Amino acid sequence: MTRVSRDFGDTMQREAVPAVSADVIFASSRFPNYKLGANNQIVEGKDDPRVLSMKEVVARETAQLLEQQKRLSVRDLASKFEKGLAAAAKLSEEARLREAASLEKHVLLKKLRDALESLRGRVAGRNKDDVEEAIAMVEALAIQLTQREGELMQEKAEVKKLANFLKQASEDARKLVDEERAFARAEIEAARAAVQRVEEALQEQERMSRASGKQDLEELMKEVQEARRIKMLHQPSKVMDMEHELQALRKQLAEKSKHYLRLQKELAINKKGMENNQLFELDGVEALGSYLQIQPCPDNAPDLSQCSIQWYRVSSEGGKKELISGATKLVYAPEPFDVGRILQVDITAEGQTKTLTTTGAIDPAAGLGSYVEALVRKHDVEFNVVITQMNGVNQQSESIHVFHIGKMRIKLCKGKTTVAKEYYSTSMQLCGVRGGGNAAAQALFWQAKKGLSFVLAFESERERNAALMLARRFAFDCNIMLAGPDDRAALGT
C-alpha cells in the first residue's frame, strides 16, 4: 500500500507494496494459513494494523491539504498542488498494478481449485475431508478477492476524481500565481515611478536651493564690495595713495621705455641709411598687430613691381633663417610666430639682391596674452569674420560669418548653415595672410582640408591674432602643430 506524505511526496511504503518487477508468489513455500470466521469469512493469521487502506490515506491527505491551504502562500500552494498531482498519478499507476496482480491471483486460485478437485476424486477418508475443507477455503478466498476487487475499483474511481480535482486546483493555483505576479509587478512599477518622482522633486529642490544660495552669496559680495568702495571714497588711506602713485610711475616708465626704443630704432635706421645709401627701407611699426611695407628711398630706385620679393624669419640667437612661404608682396603683417624674431626681406632687381631687416625682434601686442588666457577657459570661442577669398577666388559678398574655434575642431558658419567644419589634423593650415595691402594685419588664411581654403577678415588686428594663438594652442593640446604652408621647413644661412 502506498502512503502519501503531508506534502504529497512520492515515497512508498516498502513493507506494504512490493517492487513492480517482483514475482507474484506466496510469502512461504507452504499454503497460507487461512481461517474461516463468521459467515464463512476468511481471516488472515497475521494482520498489520499499521497499514492503512488507500481510501483512508487519500482522505487523510486531502484533509491535511485543505487545512494547510489557508496558511500557505500562493507560490507554495501551487507547488503543493503540483506535487499532489504527481502523487495522484502515482496512485493511479499503483492501482493499475494492483489490478493486474489481482487478476493473476484469480488465475492462481482457479488453478488451485482445479487441482484440489482432481485430488478429491483420488483420495478417501480423512484426507478427502481435508481436501474438501481446502476447496471451501479457496472458494471463500475467491469471494473475498472479488470483494476486494470491487473496493479496488471504487478506490480507483476516487483516485481518478482526486487527480482531476488536483489538476484543476493546480491550474487555478497557476492562474492565481500569474495574477498575483502581474499585480506585484504593477505595484513595483508604481513604487518605482513614485520613487523617481520623489528623487526628481528632491533634485529640483536642491538645484533651487543652490541657485538661491549662490544668488544670495553674489548679492552679499556685491554689497560688501560696494561698502568697501564707499568706505575708501570717504576714508582714503595712505596705502591707497601709494598704490595710485605707483601705478602712475609705472605708466610713465612704460611710456618712456617705448619712446626710448622708438628713438633707438629711428637712429639705427638713419645710421644704416647714411652708411649704405640703401635704395629701399621698411616702413611700419615692428610689433604684432601692425604691418611692414617696403618703400623706395631715392627717386631713381628700381620699380618694385618689377622686383622679386621674399620675406624670411631670422632667429635672434643663432641667425637661423626660415622662408615664409607665400610672403612675396610689398606688405607683410607679422603674426604670433614672428614675435621675438627678426624679419628679413630680399629684393632682387636687375640681377642684384638687396636685403632689408627689422631693427630688432618683433614686439608682442600689449594685453594680447592675458586676453588669450581668458579665452582659453571657454570651450568654444566665436569671432565675426568676412570671407574675402574661397579656394583662391575673390568673394564679392561681405556678409558676416561666425568663426568658431573649439578645443577639438574649427567651424565656419553663416547663421544656422555650416560652411566648413573640420577637426584638427595635419592637413589643416592656419596663418596670417602673407600680403594683401594695409588690411593684411586683420586677415588670416585657413585651409580646412585639402581643396578647401579661405581668407577671413576680422574686425580688428587683436581679434585676428587672438584667433591664431587660440587655435594653435587648442591644436597643440591635440598633438597637432597648426601653422602656415612650409612654416616648419628651415633654411640654413
C-alpha positions in Angstrom: 0.0 0.0 0.0 1.4 3.5 -1.0 1.4 6.1 1.8 1.2 9.7 0.8 3.1 12.2 3.0 1.9 15.6 4.1 3.4 17.4 1.1 2.2 14.8 -1.4 5.6 13.2 -1.8 6.1 10.1 -3.8 7.7 8.0 -1.1 6.5 4.4 -0.9 5.7 2.0 1.9 8.2 -0.7 1.0 6.7 -3.1 3.6 3.2 -2.9 2.0 3.8 -2.7 -1.7 6.4 -4.9 -3.4 8.5 -3.7 -6.3 6.8 -3.6 -9.7 9.3 -6.1 -11.1 8.8 -8.7 -8.3 7.2 -12.1 -9.0 3.7 -12.8 -7.7 4.4 -15.5 -5.1 3.3 -16.5 -1.6 5.2 -15.4 1.5 6.3 -19.0 2.2 6.7 -22.4 0.5 3.6 -23.8 2.0 -0.1 -22.9 1.5 -1.1 -19.8 3.6 -2.7 -20.4 7.0 -6.2 -19.0 6.4 -9.0 -19.5 8.9 -12.8 -19.3 8.4 -14.6 -16.8 10.5 -18.3 -16.0 10.9 -20.4 -16.2 7.7 -17.6 -18.1 6.0 -15.3 -15.0 6.1 -11.6 -15.8 5.7 -9.5 -14.3 8.5 -5.7 -13.9 7.9 -3.4 -15.3 10.5 -1.3 -12.1 10.8 -2.6 -8.6 10.0 -0.5 -5.5 10.3 -2.8 -2.8 11.9 -0.3 0.0 11.0 -1.0 -0.3 7.2 -4.0 1.9 6.2 -6.2 1.4 3.2 -5.9 3.6 0.2 -9.2 5.4 0.8 -8.1 6.3 4.4 -4.7 7.6 3.2 -6.3 9.7 0.4 -9.0 11.1 2.8 -6.4 12.0 5.5 -4.0 13.7 3.0 -6.9 15.6 1.4 -8.0 16.9 4.8 -4.4 17.9 5.7 -4.1 19.7 2.3 -7.3 21.7 2.9 -6.1 22.7 6.3 -2.7 23.9 5.0 -4.3 25.8 2.1 -5.3 28.6 4.4 -1.7 29.3 5.7 0.3 28.6 2.6 1.4 31.3 0.2 0.2 31.4 -3.4 3.6 30.1 -4.7 3.8 27.3 -2.1 0.2 26.4 -2.7 0.9 26.0 -6.4 3.9 23.9 -5.6 1.9 21.7 -3.3 -0.9 21.2 -5.9 1.7 20.2 -8.5 3.2 17.6 -6.1 -0.3 16.3 -5.3 -1.0 15.9 -8.9 2.2 13.8 -9.3 1.2 11.7 -6.3 -2.3 11.1 -7.7 -0.7 9.9 -11.0 1.5 7.6 -8.9 -1.6 6.3 -7.1 -3.4 5.7 -10.4 -0.4 3.7 -11.6 -0.3 1.7 -8.4 -4.0 0.9 -8.7 -3.4 -0.4 -12.2 -0.6 -2.6 -11.0 -2.7 -3.9 -8.1 -5.5 -4.7 -10.6 -3.0 -6.8 -12.7 -1.8 -8.6 -9.5 -5.5 -9.3 -8.6 -6.1 -10.9 -12.0 -3.1 -13.1 -11.5 -4.4 -14.1 -8.1 -7.7 -15.2 -9.7 -5.9 -17.3 -12.1 -3.8 -18.9 -9.4 -6.9 -19.6 -7.2 -8.7 -21.2 -10.2 -5.7 -23.5 -10.9 -5.5 -24.4 -7.2 -9.2 -25.2 -7.1 -9.0 -27.4 -10.2 -6.0 -29.2 -8.7 -7.9 -29.9 -5.4 -11.0 -31.1 -7.3 -8.9 -33.6 -9.2 -7.2 -34.6 -5.9 -10.6 -35.1 -4.2 -11.5 -37.9 -6.6 -8.4 -39.9 -5.9 -8.3 -39.7 -2.0 -10.7 -41.2 0.6 -11.3 -41.0 4.3 -9.7 -38.2 6.4 -7.6 -37.0 3.5 -10.8 -36.4 1.5 -12.2 -34.3 4.2 -9.1 -32.2 4.3 -9.3 -31.7 0.6 -12.9 -30.6 0.8 -12.1 -28.1 3.6 -9.3 -26.7 1.5 -11.6 -26.4 -1.5 -14.1 -24.4 0.7 -11.3 -22.1 1.9 -10.2 -21.5 -1.7 -13.8 -20.6 -2.7 -14.1 -18.3 0.4 -10.7 -16.7 -0.6 -12.0 -16.2 -4.2 -15.2 -14.5 -2.8 -13.1 -12.2 -0.6 -10.8 -11.4 -3.5 -13.8 -10.4 -5.6 -14.9 -8.1 -2.8 -11.5 -6.6 -2.7 -11.5 -6.1 -6.4 -14.8 -4.1 -6.0 -13.2 -2.0 -3.3 -10.2 -1.5 -5.6 -12.4 -0.3 -8.4 -14.1 2.1 -6.1 -10.8 3.4 -4.8 -9.6 3.7 -8.4 -12.6 5.9 -9.3 -11.9 8.0 -6.2 -8.3 8.4 -7.1 -9.2 9.5 -10.6 -11.6 12.1 -9.1 -8.9 13.3 -6.8 -6.4 13.5 -9.7 -8.9 15.6 -11.7 -9.5 17.8 -8.7 -5.8 18.3 -8.1 -5.3 19.0 -11.8 -8.0 21.7 -11.7 -6.6 23.0 -8.5 -3.1 23.2 -9.9 -4.4 25.2 -12.9 -6.3 27.5 -10.7 -3.3 28.0 -8.5 -1.1 28.7 -11.5 -3.6 31.3 -12.7 -3.7 32.8 -9.3 0.1 32.9 -9.2 0.2 34.7 -12.6 -2.4 37.2 -11.4 -0.5 37.9 -8.2 2.7 38.2 -10.1 1.2 40.7 -12.5 -0.3 42.6 -9.6 3.0 42.6 -7.8 4.8 43.9 -11.0 2.3 46.7 -11.3 2.8 47.7 -7.7 6.6 47.6 -8.2 6.4 49.8 -11.3 4.1 52.2 -9.4 6.5 52.3 -6.5 9.5 52.9 -8.8 7.6 55.7 -10.5 6.8 57.2 -7.1 10.4 57.0 -6.0 11.6 58.6 -9.3 9.1 61.4 -8.8 10.4 61.9 -5.3 14.0 61.9 -6.5 13.3 64.4 -9.2 11.5 66.6 -6.7 14.5 66.4 -4.3 16.9 67.2 -7.1 14.8 70.2 -8.2 14.6 71.4 -4.7 18.4 71.0 -4.3 19.0 72.9 -7.5 16.7 75.7 -6.4 18.4 75.9 -3.0 21.8 76.0 -4.6 20.8 78.7 -7.1 19.2 80.8 -4.4 22.2 80.3 -2.1 24.6 81.3 -4.9 22.4 84.3 -5.8 22.3 85.4 -2.1 26.1 85.0 -1.9 26.7 87.1 -5.0 24.4 89.8 -3.7 26.2 89.7 -0.4 29.6 90.0 -2.1 28.3 93.0 -4.2 27.1 94.7 -1.0 30.4 94.1 0.7 32.3 95.5 -2.3 30.0 98.5 -2.5 30.5 99.1 1.2 34.3 98.9 0.8 34.2 101.3 -2.1 32.1 103.8 -0.2 34.5 103.5 2.8 37.5 104.0 0.6 35.9 107.1 -1.0 35.1 108.7 2.3 38.2 107.5 4.2 41.2 107.2 1.9 44.3 105.7 3.4 48.0 106.2 2.8 48.2 102.8 1.3 45.7 103.7 -1.4 47.6 106.9 -2.2 50.9 105.0 -2.5 49.2 102.5 -4.9 47.9 105.2 -7.1 51.3 106.9 -7.2 53.0 103.6 -8.0 50.6 102.9 -10.9 51.2 106.4 -12.3 55.0 105.8 -12.1 54.7 102.5 -13.9 52.7 104.1 -16.7 55.3 106.9 -17.1 58.1 104.4 -17.1 56.4 102.3 -19.8 55.9 105.4 -22.0 59.5 106.5 -21.6 60.7 102.9 -22.4 58.6 102.9 -25.6 59.9 106.4 -26.6 63.5 105.3 -26.0 63.1 102.2 -28.1 61.4 104.2 -30.9 64.3 106.7 -30.9 66.8 103.9 -30.9 65.2 102.2 -33.9 65.0 105.5 -35.8 68.7 106.2 -35.0 69.7 102.8 -36.3 67.7 103.3 -39.5 69.2 106.7 -40.2 72.7 105.4 -39.4 72.3 102.5 -41.7 70.8 104.6 -44.5 73.7 107.1 -44.3 76.3 104.3 -44.4 74.8 102.1 -47.1 72.8 104.6 -49.1 70.1 102.0 -49.4 67.5 102.0 -52.2 64.7 100.7 -50.1 63.6 100.8 -46.5 61.0 99.1 -44.2 58.1 101.3 -43.1 55.8 100.4 -40.2 55.8 99.6 -36.5 57.8 96.4 -35.8 55.2 94.9 -33.5 52.4 92.4 -33.6 49.1 93.9 -34.9 50.8 96.2 -37.5 52.2 95.6 -40.9 55.6 96.3 -42.6 55.8 97.8 -46.1 58.8 98.2 -48.5 59.3 101.8 -49.5 61.8 103.1 -52.2 64.1 105.8 -50.8 65.6 107.7 -53.8 63.7 108.7 -56.9 65.9 106.5 -59.1 65.1 103.3 -57.1 64.0 100.4 -59.2 60.3 99.9 -59.7 59.1 97.4 -57.0 56.5 95.9 -59.4 59.4 94.6 -61.5 61.3 93.2 -58.4 61.2 89.7 -56.9 60.4 89.8 -53.2 60.8 87.1 -50.4 60.3 87.5 -46.7 62.1 85.4 -44.0 62.1 84.9 -40.3 65.5 85.1 -38.7 66.2 83.8 -35.2 67.7 86.4 -33.0 70.0 83.9 -31.3 71.7 81.7 -33.9 70.9 83.5 -37.1 68.7 80.6 -38.4 66.6 81.7 -41.3 63.2 80.3 -42.3 61.5 81.1 -45.5 57.9 82.4 -45.2 56.1 80.6 -47.9 53.8 82.8 -50.0 55.2 86.1 -48.5 56.2 87.7 -51.8 54.3 91.0 -51.5 55.4 94.6 -50.7 53.4 94.3 -47.5 53.8 91.7 -44.7 51.8 91.7 -41.5 53.6 89.9 -38.6 51.8 87.1 -36.9 52.3 85.4 -33.5 55.1 83.1 -34.9 57.1 86.2 -35.7 57.2 87.6 -32.1 60.7 87.5 -30.8 62.3 87.1 -34.3 63.8 89.4 -36.8 62.1 89.8 -40.2 64.2 89.9 -43.3 63.2 90.6 -46.9 65.3 90.0 -50.0 64.6 92.3 -53.0 66.0 91.1 -56.3 66.2 93.6 -59.2 68.3 93.6 -62.3 70.3 90.6 -61.0 71.1 92.3 -57.7 69.7 91.4 -54.3 69.1 93.9 -51.6 68.4 92.7 -48.1 66.3 94.6 -45.5 65.9 93.6 -41.9 64.0 94.9 -38.9 66.0 96.8 -36.4 65.1 94.3 -33.7 62.8 91.4 -32.9 59.0 91.8 -33.4 57.4 93.0 -30.2 54.2 91.3 -28.8 50.9 93.2 -28.7 50.1 94.8 -25.4 47.5 92.8 -23.4 47.1 90.1 -26.0 48.5 87.3 -23.8 46.0 88.0 -21.0 43.2 88.2 -23.5 44.0 84.8 -24.9 44.4 83.3 -21.5 40.8 84.5 -20.7 39.5 82.9 -23.9 41.3 79.6 -23.3 38.9 78.9 -20.4 35.9 78.8 -22.8 35.0 75.6 -24.6 34.1 77.4 -27.8 35.1 81.0 -28.9 33.3 82.9 -31.6 34.7 85.6 -33.9 32.8 87.7 -36.5 34.5 87.4 -39.9 34.0 88.2 -43.6 35.1 85.7 -46.3 37.3 87.6 -48.8 38.5 84.6 -50.7 37.5 81.0 -51.1 39.8 78.5 -52.8 41.7 81.5 -54.2 38.7 83.1 -55.7 37.7 86.6 -54.5 34.2 86.8 -52.9 32.1 89.9 -53.6 29.7 89.3 -50.7 30.5 90.9 -47.4 28.0 89.0 -45.3 29.0 88.3 -41.7 30.1 84.8 -40.8 30.9 83.3 -37.4 34.3 81.6 -37.0 34.1 79.0 -34.1 37.4 77.9 -32.5 36.8 74.9 -30.2 39.1 72.6 -28.3 38.7 69.8 -30.8 37.7 71.5 -34.1 37.2 74.7 -36.1 33.9 75.6 -37.7 32.8 78.4 -40.1 29.0 79.2 -40.1 26.6 81.7 -41.6 23.5 81.7 -39.4 22.4 78.1 -39.0 24.3 77.0 -42.1 27.7 75.3 -41.6 30.1 76.4 -44.4 33.0 74.2 -43.1 33.7 72.2 -40.1 36.9 70.2 -39.5 38.8 68.6 -36.6 42.4 69.5 -36.0 44.6 67.4 -38.3 47.9 67.5 -40.1 46.3 68.6 -43.3 44.8 71.8 -41.7 46.8 75.1 -42.1 46.3 78.4 -40.3 48.4 81.5 -40.5 48.3 85.2 -41.2 47.7 86.5 -44.7 51.0 87.0 -46.4 50.4 90.1 -48.4 47.1 91.9 -49.2 47.6 95.6 -48.6 47.0 97.5 -45.5 44.3 95.1 -44.3 46.6 92.2 -44.0 47.0 92.7 -40.3 43.3 91.8 -39.9 43.1 88.8 -42.1 44.3 85.2 -41.9 44.5 82.1 -44.2 42.7 78.9 -43.2 43.0 75.6 -45.1 40.3 73.4 -43.5 41.4 70.4 -45.6 43.0 69.8 -48.9 41.0 71.5 -51.6 39.1 73.9 -49.3 40.7 77.1 -48.1 39.5 80.6 -47.0 40.9 84.1 -46.4 39.0 85.6 -43.5 38.9 89.3 -42.5 38.4 90.0 -38.7 37.0 93.1 -37.0 40.4 94.1 -35.6 44.1 93.1 -35.5 43.6 92.0 -31.9 40.8 89.5 -32.8 42.9 88.1 -35.7 46.0 87.5 -33.6 43.9 86.1 -30.7 42.2 83.6 -33.1 45.6 82.4 -34.4 47.1 82.0 -30.9 43.9 80.3 -29.5 43.6 77.8 -32.4 47.3 76.9 -32.3 47.0 76.3 -28.5 44.0 74.0 -28.8 45.6 72.2 -31.7 48.8 71.7 -29.7 46.7 70.1 -27.0 45.6 67.6 -29.7 49.3 66.9 -30.7 48.8 69.0 -33.9 51.2 71.8 -34.9 49.0 74.3 -36.6 50.9 76.6 -38.9 51.1 78.0 -42.5 52.5 76.4 -45.6 56.1 75.1 -45.2 56.5 77.0 -41.9 58.4 74.1 -40.4 61.0 73.9 -43.2 64.1 75.8 -42.1 66.8 77.2 -44.4 70.4 77.3 -43.3 72.2 80.6 -43.8 
